[in-house]
Amino acid sequence: MSFQAYLDTIEEKTGLTPREFIDKAKSRGYDDPSVKAGVILDWLKTDYELGRGHGMALVHVIKKGPQIDGKHVGTTGSHSDESDLLWLDGKATKPA
């Protein structure tokens, strides 16, 4: 599953875009560099029933933003993404 597909699936499951999760995390102080991934994962599991894989996708965008490593861009593997920049504003507004 591509990184973007994880984010799209999270939106389908929760009704929240990745950007909305980032805003919620910031309001809790989870974007602070001292906050460990486990704290964020616990929050996502408790409040949104998200597992580790989907949670880690959100941890990435909360802590590091939408830029991802380009090594999988354009590949045919299971983690292939179309771009090294993730779309955070919801599937309905994603450019074609």
ABEGO torsion letter per residue (X at the ends): XBAAAAAAAAAAAAGBBAAAAAAAAAAAGAABAABBAAAAAAAAAAAAGBBAAAAAAAAAAAAAEABBBAAABGBABAABBABABBBAAEAAABBX
